[in-house]
Amino acid sequence: MKKGKVYLVGAGPGEPDLITVKGAKILSQADVIIYDYLVDKSILKYTKPEAEKICVDELDKEMYKNGFAKNQDKINQFMVKKVNEGKNVVRLKNGDPSIFGRLNEELTTLVENKIEFRIVPGVTAATAAACYTGIPLTARDVSSTVCITTGHEANLKQHSFVDFSKVAKIDTIVLFMSVETLNDVVKKIISN
C-alpha cells in the first residue's frame, strides 16, 4: 500500500474565511483532518463529506491541561497511523503552524518515519488582531521592531527561553498564551 502524505495547514486566526486559498484546497481533498480545538469548526465546511475529522481533544481528553499537551505523542502517532493506511492527512492548526504550534514536535515524527509532508502557512493571530483592531504592529515614527513571545512556556523546561531584558527593548511586543501569567509578564517587562 502506498503511503499518504501529511499537510500541516494553518487555519488562520479563527474566522473561517481567513484560511488561505491553498489551505482550503488541500483541506477539500484530505482523507483525514486532525484539527486543534481552537480551530473554528465551521472551517470544516471545506472538507469532503466522507473525510474523517478528529479533534485533538478526542485523542487525549487532558490535551490542554495547564495550557500544554500532556501527550503530543498521541497526535504524532495518529498521523503516522493514518498515513501508513495510505491516507492523505491534514494536521489543521489554528493561526500559523510555525507560531507556537508545536510544529517542531510533529515534523520530527514525520521525518523519523520518512513521511512526506508539506507546510501551508496561515494568518497568525498576531497580525490578524492588529489588523482588526486598527493597531499596526509597526509604524514608521513609533515602531520598527516586533517581538512575538509567549507568556507560558512548557512545564518541562529547565529554564525559560524568554529573556525579558531583551524583550523589553523591542518597540512592539505581542504576547501569546499569557492570560494566566499576564501580571507576572507585565512586571518583568516593566522592570526591564
Secondary structure, 3 states (H helix, E strand, C coil): CCCCCEEEEECECCCHHHCCHHHHHHHHHCCEEEECCCCCHHHHHHCCCCCEEEEHHHHCCCCCHHHCCCCHHHHHHHHHHHHHCCCCEEEEECECCCCCCCHHHHHHHHHHCCCCEEEECCCCHHHHHHHHHCCCCCECCCECCEEEEECCCCCCCCCCCCCHHHHCCCCEEEEECCCCCHHHHHHHHHHC
